Amino acid sequence: MAEDDFRRWEREFDPGAPDGETPAGRGLVWASAATAAGCALLIMLGDVRLGAAGLGLSSLILLLWRIGF
């Protein structure tokens, strides 16, 4: 049976709830940080369009991942 989505949302606002972060979740955070750093490096090296497109795409992916898609 699937976990109740409302309870999952309530847990985010409950400071006493145990943090259920998994190592896979931390890996996604590290991957997104590396992607953002790479895109920022591209912008600094002069390829602004590609760096901005990468940042926009990675932001969209992180947003969709965060809301559960």
Buried (B, 14 or more C-beta within 10 A) or exposed (E): EEEEEEEEEEBEEEEEEEEEEEEEEEEBEEEBEEBBEBBEEBBEEEBEEEBEEBBEEBBEBBEEEEEEE
